[in-house]
C-alpha cells in the first residue's frame, strides 16, 4: 500500500496497515484479529484468521515478521508457496504421520464448515493418491493443489 491514509480494502492490506501502524515485528493471531475487529473491520476477521493460521508453524498462535511480509505481499496466494502448502498439509495431518487419509479429509471439511461424507472423502483420496498406497502424501497433495 503506498499511502498509510488509504483505507485498506483486503485482509492482507489490513494486516499490513495495522502492523505498520503499531510498529509490530511479529504478532499473535488473537491480537491481530482483535485489532481488526476493534478497528471496525470485523468483516475481515475470519479471512485474516485463516490467512494467519496457515503460517502458525508451531501451533502457538504467533507468526513471524517474514511470514507477515509474505501475507501482505500483493501477490500473496497460499497455494503458490511451498511452505504454505506444507503448513496446510500438516494442519490436515492430525496424527503427524505424513499422510492424509479419508478421515483427515472429513475432519478438514468439518473444520471449514464443509460437509464431506466418508464416501466422498474416499473418492477424493482415490483421485489424489497417484501412487495408489491408500493415502495422500505431501508431494501428492502439493501436485493436486497446484494443478
Buried (B, 14 or more C-beta within 10 A) or exposed (E): BEEEEEEBEBBBBBBBBBBEEEEBEEBBBEBBBEBBBEBEBEEBBEBBBEBBBBBBBEEEEBBBEEBBEBBBEEEBEBEEBEBBBBBBBBBBBBEEEEBBBBBBBBBBBEEEEEEBEEEBBBEBBEEBBEEEEEBBBBEBBBEBBEE
